[in-house]
């Protein structure tokens, strides 16, 4: 398991430092911009996270690892809910009252996860912006990481607190306080500058208690101090012991009531010593079933109407039939010719209602069209690009890009086959101009349906 801590200005990674499994800071990447200031900018947010992971990947091998991510509460949204009999359940009340609090912005948040219930029916909920969690999942998966936990910092710090205690995180003269008091969850900040004290209440029904700087310097059980390494170590221990925590990886409704999980969350356990044959049998069975499922998907892929299964095709079944991508040979000139014909499509036709382009046919507005072979042997760049690097560039073109990908092999060479869905023709042309710069990317097929703006591109990437 690799542990990450994301705050407004940095992404830190923690790993086991020795055989005794002590955790330590391995690398800290400073973000190019603050998360809070770019939370509504999809392209910039994606670029920030991708660049940070790219720096970390130069120091640590991220591929095929489990990941747990701690999110600082400064880039999350909080709410306090007092249970009312006017609502059927707490899930409904959280949604309704969140709409009253945030208005139309409620749609920008992934489902609010409910944390704990006090004797007075006071609930604490945390919300994460949908773009933030989307870009985290996208980029971490692209770097070969499987996310098991996305946990708010406050959820870790308040698990074992008594009503009279506060967890404290210190950063210079600034202090963050988290508590589960008799009036519910509370979160506030104090900053000491000489004799001056600045208070900031983030959320909570409790007034900020009177706290002096000297109180924080005394050894007392009222204030439990956490540094970043201690926070990560506590999370690792909670995961190992299956302690209920907020987990945005599976957030879809209220998660924890009175300290009990309402939905099942994935748990990670370090491997035990010794060899267990029953695990081997289970893994072999699962692998065999996965292989059968993959073969079924590959066999259906050539007739697969990507992301539009319910819409009838404008092309005949004969035009829709295409041999499997993995059986086709790489012909770089054909790919370049296809891209060139697409780029001149608007110049050749006054109106384009639909088209289908493959290596064997070109249909525009339901009519067969001859491919323009003027530039049959253009200069081909020797530059190559990985799938992750290409995806980052394509998301700069269209931040809502949808795609499907599966790996295959041809003539002993590893290949990634990708289906891309662009919202309009111009974006697809811009994407193709990027892809044409790399010799290991080939266009296999492109089509546009009647009464649709979406353009689908089928490409192959040689690794």
C-alpha positions in Angstrom: 0.0 0.0 0.0 1.2 3.5 -0.9 -0.2 6.4 1.0 -0.8 9.9 -0.4 -1.6 13.2 1.4 -3.2 15.9 -0.8 -3.6 19.4 0.5 -4.2 22.7 -1.3 -0.6 23.2 -2.5 1.2 19.8 -2.4 0.9 16.0 -2.9 3.0 13.9 -0.6 3.7 10.2 -0.8 4.5 7.9 2.1 5.9 4.3 2.0 7.2 1.7 4.3 10.7 2.7 5.3 12.0 -0.7 6.5 11.0 -4.3 7.3 9.4 -3.1 10.5 6.8 -1.3 8.3 7.4 2.2 9.7 6.1 4.8 7.3 8.1 7.7 6.2 7.8 10.6 3.7 9.2 9.4 0.4 8.6 12.4 -1.9 6.7 15.7 -1.8 5.5 17.4 -5.0 4.7 21.0 -4.9 1.6 21.7 -7.0 1.8 24.2 -9.8 -1.4 25.9 -8.6 -3.6 25.7 -5.5 -6.4 23.1 -5.7 -9.0 25.5 -4.2 -8.4 28.2 -6.9 -8.7 25.7 -9.8 -11.5 23.5 -8.4 -13.9 24.5 -11.2 -11.3 24.4 -14.0 -11.3 20.8 -15.3 -8.3 21.1 -17.6 -6.0 22.9 -15.2 -7.0 20.6 -12.3 -6.2 17.6 -14.4 -2.9 19.0 -15.4 -1.9 19.8 -11.8 -2.6 16.3 -10.5 -1.0 14.7 -13.6 2.2 16.7 -13.2 2.5 15.9 -9.5 2.2 12.2 -10.1 4.6 12.4 -13.0 7.2 13.9 -10.6 6.5 11.2 -8.0 6.7 8.4 -10.6 10.3 9.4 -11.3 11.2 8.6 -7.7 8.8 5.7 -7.0 7.4 2.9 -9.0 3.7 3.4 -8.8 2.5 0.7 -11.2 0.4 -2.2 -9.8 0.2 -0.8 -6.3 -2.7 -0.1 -3.9 -3.2 3.5 -2.9 -4.9 5.3 0.0 -5.3 9.0 -0.4 -5.9 11.5 2.5 -7.6 14.7 1.5 -7.0 17.8 3.6 -10.3 19.3 4.8 -9.4 22.7 3.5 -10.3 21.5 0.0 -13.5 19.7 1.1 -17.0 21.1 2.1 -18.6 20.4 5.4 -22.2 20.4 6.7 -23.9 19.8 10.0 -27.4 18.1 9.9 -29.8 17.9 12.8 -32.1 15.0 12.1 -35.7 16.0 11.5 -38.9 13.8 11.4 -40.1 15.8 8.3 -37.8 13.6 6.2 -38.1 9.9 5.5 -34.5 9.2 6.1 -31.2 11.0 6.8 -30.0 10.5 3.2 -33.0 12.5 1.9 -32.5 15.2 4.5 -28.8 15.6 3.7 -29.6 16.1 0.0 -32.4 18.5 0.6 -30.6 20.6 3.2 -27.4 20.6 1.0 -29.5 22.1 -1.8 -30.7 24.8 0.6 -27.1 25.5 1.7 -25.3 25.4 -1.7 -28.1 25.9 -4.2 -27.2 24.9 -7.7 -23.7 24.2 -6.6 -25.0 20.9 -5.0 -24.8 19.3 -8.4 -21.0 20.0 -8.4 -20.4 17.7 -5.4 -20.0 13.9 -5.3 -22.5 12.4 -2.9 -22.2 13.7 0.5 -20.9 11.1 2.9 -22.4 11.1 6.4 -20.0 10.4 9.2 -21.2 9.9 12.8 -24.3 10.2 14.9 -24.3 11.7 18.4 -26.9 11.1 21.1 -28.6 14.3 19.9 -29.1 13.1 16.3 -26.5 15.5 14.9 -24.8 14.3 11.7 -21.6 15.5 10.2 -21.3 15.2 6.4 -18.4 15.9 4.0 -18.6 16.6 0.3 -16.0 16.5 -2.4 -16.2 18.4 -5.7 -16.9 16.0 -8.6 -14.0 17.4 -10.7 -11.5 16.8 -7.9 -12.5 13.2 -7.3 -12.8 12.5 -11.1 -9.3 13.8 -11.8 -7.8 12.0 -8.8 -9.3 8.7 -10.0 -8.4 9.2 -13.6 -4.7 10.1 -13.1 -4.0 7.7 -10.3 -5.5 4.8 -12.4 -3.4 6.0 -15.4 -0.3 5.7 -13.4 -1.1 2.1 -12.5 -2.5 2.7 -9.0 -5.6 1.0 -7.7 -7.4 3.3 -5.2 -8.8 1.7 -2.1 -9.4 4.7 0.1 -10.0 8.4 -0.4 -10.4 9.6 3.2 -10.9 13.1 4.6 -8.2 14.1 7.1 -10.9 14.8 9.7 -12.3 11.3 9.5 -8.9 9.9 10.6 -8.4 12.4 13.4 -11.8 12.0 15.1 -12.1 8.2 15.2 -11.0 7.7 18.8 -11.6 11.1 20.3 -13.5 11.7 23.5 -16.1 14.5 23.6 -13.7 16.6 25.7 -10.7 16.1 23.4 -9.4 17.8 20.2 -7.1 16.6 17.5 -4.6 19.3 16.5 -2.5 19.7 13.4 0.2 22.5 13.7 1.7 24.3 10.7 3.9 27.1 12.0 1.8 29.5 14.0 -1.4 28.0 12.6 -3.4 25.3 14.3 -6.3 23.2 13.0 -8.7 21.7 15.6 -11.0 18.7 15.0 -13.4 17.4 17.6 -16.5 15.2 18.2 -18.1 17.1 21.0 -21.5 16.6 22.7 -22.9 19.0 20.1 -21.4 17.1 17.2 -18.5 17.6 14.9 -16.5 20.8 15.1 -13.7 22.1 13.0 -11.9 25.5 13.6 -8.6 27.2 13.1 -6.4 29.4 15.3 -3.5 31.5 14.3 -1.1 33.1 16.9 0.9 36.2 15.9 2.6 37.4 19.1 -0.1 38.4 21.5 -2.7 38.5 18.7 -5.0 35.5 18.1 -7.0 35.0 14.9 -10.0 32.6 15.1 -11.8 30.9 12.1 -14.7 28.6 12.6 -15.2 26.3 9.7 -18.2 24.2 10.9 -19.8 23.1 14.1 -22.6 24.0 16.6 -20.1 24.5 19.4 -18.6 28.0 19.9 -14.8 28.1 19.6 -13.5 27.4 23.1 -11.0 29.8 24.8 -7.6 28.4 24.0 -4.3 30.1 24.8 -1.1 29.4 23.1 0.4 28.3 26.4 -2.4 25.7 26.7 -1.1 24.1 23.6 2.4 23.9 24.9 1.4 22.0 28.0 1.4 18.2 28.1 -2.3 17.4 28.4 -4.8 14.8 27.0 -7.2 17.5 25.9 -5.1 18.3 22.8 -3.8 15.3 20.7 -1.2 16.6 18.3 -0.7 14.9 14.9 2.1 15.4 12.4 1.7 14.1 8.8 3.6 10.9 9.4 1.5 10.1 12.5 -1.7 10.8 10.4 -0.6 8.3 7.8 0.4 5.7 10.4 -3.0 6.0 12.0 -4.7 5.5 8.7 -2.6 2.4 8.0 -3.6 1.0 11.4 -7.3 1.7 10.9 -7.3 0.0 7.5 -5.5 -3.0 8.9 -8.1 -3.3 11.7 -11.1 -2.5 9.4 -12.1 0.6 11.4 -15.0 2.5 9.9 -13.8 5.6 8.0 -15.3 7.9 5.4 -14.3 6.6 2.0 -15.1 8.6 -1.1 -14.0 5.7 -3.3 -17.5 4.3 -3.0 -19.4 7.4 -2.0 -23.0 7.3 -3.2 -25.0 7.9 0.0 -24.6 8.1 3.8 -21.9 5.7 4.7 -21.4 5.5 8.5 -24.1 5.6 11.2 -23.1 5.5 14.9 -19.7 4.3 13.9 -21.0 1.3 11.8 -20.5 1.0 8.1 -23.6 1.2 6.0 -21.9 0.2 2.8 -19.2 -2.3 2.3 -15.7 -0.8 1.7 -12.6 -2.5 0.4 -10.0 -3.4 3.0 -6.3 -4.0 2.6 -4.5 -6.6 4.6 -0.7 -7.2 4.5 0.1 -10.7 3.2 0.5 -13.4 5.8 3.6 -15.6 5.9 3.3 -19.0 4.5 1.7 -20.3 1.3 -2.0 -21.0 1.2 -3.2 -23.3 -1.5 -6.9 -22.2 -1.2 -5.8 -18.7 -2.3 -4.0 -20.1 -5.3 -7.1 -22.1 -6.4 -9.3 -19.0 -6.0 -6.9 -16.9 -8.0 -6.7 -19.4 -10.8 -10.5 -19.7 -11.0 -10.9 -15.9 -11.0 -8.2 -15.6 -13.7 -9.8 -18.2 -15.9 -13.2 -16.5 -15.7 -11.6 -13.1 -16.4 -10.0 -14.6 -19.5 -13.3 -16.0 -20.8 -15.0 -12.6 -20.2 -12.1 -10.8 -22.0 -12.4 -13.1 -25.0 -16.2 -12.4 -25.1 -15.6 -8.6 -25.1 -12.9 -8.8 -27.8 -15.2 -10.9 -30.0 -18.0 -8.4 -29.7 -15.8 -5.3 -30.0 -15.9 -4.9 -33.8 -19.7 -4.5 -33.7 -19.7 -2.4 -30.5 -21.5 1.0 -30.8 -19.4 2.8 -28.2 -21.4 4.6 -25.5 -24.5 4.6 -27.7 -25.9 1.1 -27.5 -29.6 2.2 -27.7 -29.3 4.3 -30.9 -29.9 2.7 -34.3 -27.0 3.0 -36.8 -27.3 5.0 -40.0 -25.1 2.5 -41.7 -26.0 -0.9 -43.0 -24.8 -4.0 -41.2 -22.4 -4.6 -44.0 -20.8 -1.2 -43.4 -20.7 -1.7 -39.6 -18.8 -5.0 -39.9 -15.1 -4.6 -39.2 -12.5 -7.3 -38.5 -11.0 -7.3 -35.0 -8.4 -4.6 -34.5 -5.8 -7.0 -33.1 -5.9 -9.0 -36.4 -5.1 -5.9 -38.6 -1.6 -5.1 -39.7 -0.1 -1.7 -39.1 0.1 0.3 -42.2 1.3 3.8 -41.2 0.5 5.4 -44.6 -3.2 4.3 -44.4 -3.5 6.0 -41.1 -2.1 9.2 -42.3 -4.3 9.1 -45.4 -7.4 8.6 -43.3 -6.5 11.6 -41.1 -5.9 13.7 -44.1 -9.2 12.8 -45.6 -11.0 13.6 -42.4 -9.2 17.0 -42.1 -10.5 18.1 -45.6 -14.0 16.8 -45.1 -15.6 20.2 -44.5 -13.8 21.6 -47.6 -15.2 18.8 -49.8 -18.8 18.8 -48.6 -21.2 21.7 -47.9 -22.9 19.6 -45.1 -21.8 16.5 -43.3 -24.6 14.6 -41.6 -22.8 11.3 -41.1 -19.6 9.5 -42.1 -17.8 6.2 -41.7 -14.1 6.0 -42.4 -12.0 2.8 -42.2 -9.0 1.4 -44.1 -11.3 -0.3 -46.6 -14.2 2.2 -47.1 -15.2 5.9 -46.8 -18.9 6.7 -46.6 -20.2 10.3 -46.3 -23.9 11.2 -46.1 -24.7 7.5 -46.8 -22.7 7.6 -50.1 -19.4 5.9 -51.0 -16.6 8.3 -51.5 -13.1 7.7 -52.9 -10.2 8.3 -50.6 -7.9 11.1 -51.6 -4.5 9.4 -52.1 -2.5 12.5 -53.1 -0.1 12.3 -50.2 0.4 8.6 -50.0 3.9 8.7 -48.6 4.2 11.6 -46.2 7.0 12.1 -43.8 6.3 10.1 -40.6 7.7 11.3 -37.3 9.8 9.0 -35.3 8.4 10.4 -32.0 6.5 8.0 -29.7 4.0 8.7 -26.9 2.6 6.5 -24.1 -1.1 6.1 -23.6 -1.0 8.1 -20.3 0.9 11.0 -22.0 -1.6 11.0 -24.9 -4.6 11.0 -22.6 -3.3 14.1 -20.8 -3.0 15.9 -24.1 -6.4 14.8 -25.3 -8.1 16.0 -22.1 -6.6 19.4 -22.8 -8.7 19.3 -26.1 -11.9 18.1 -24.4 -12.2 17.8 -20.7 -15.3 15.5 -20.9 -13.6 13.0 -23.2 -14.9 9.5 -22.8 -12.8 6.4 -23.8 -12.5 2.6 -23.6 -9.3 0.8 -23.7 -8.1 -2.9 -23.9 -4.6 -4.4 -24.4 -3.7 -7.0 -27.1 -0.7 -8.4 -28.8 0.2 -8.7 -32.5 3.4 -10.3 -33.9 4.8 -10.4 -30.4 4.3 -6.6 -30.0 2.1 -5.2 -27.2 -0.7 -2.9 -28.4 -3.3 -0.7 -26.7 -6.6 -0.4 -28.6 -8.6 2.7 -27.7 -12.1 4.0 -28.5 -12.4 7.8 -28.0 -15.7 9.8 -28.0 -15.5 13.5 -28.8 -18.3 15.9 -28.4 -17.9 17.6 -31.8 -16.0 17.2 -35.1 -13.6 20.1 -34.5 -12.3 18.5 -31.2 -11.8 15.2 -33.0 -9.7 16.9 -35.7 -7.6 18.7 -33.1 -7.0 15.4 -31.4 -6.0 13.7 -34.7 -3.5 16.5 -35.4 -1.9 15.7 -32.1 -1.9 11.9 -32.7 -0.4 12.3 -36.2 2.8 13.6 -34.7 3.6 10.2 -33.2 4.6 7.2 -35.3 3.3 4.6 -32.8 -0.4 5.8 -33.0 -2.6 4.6 -35.9 -6.2 5.6 -36.7 -8.2 2.5 -37.4 -11.8 3.8 -37.8 -13.9 7.0 -37.4 -17.6 7.6 -37.6 -20.3 10.1 -37.0 -24.0 9.2 -36.7 -27.0 11.0 -38.1 -28.5 13.6 -35.6 -25.4 13.3 -33.4 -22.5 15.7 -32.8 -20.3 12.9 -31.2 -17.4 11.6 -33.2 -15.9 8.2 -32.4 -12.3 7.4 -33.2 -10.8 3.9 -33.0 -7.0 4.0 -32.6 -4.2 1.6 -31.9 -1.1 2.5 -29.9 2.1 0.4 -30.2 3.9 0.3 -26.9 
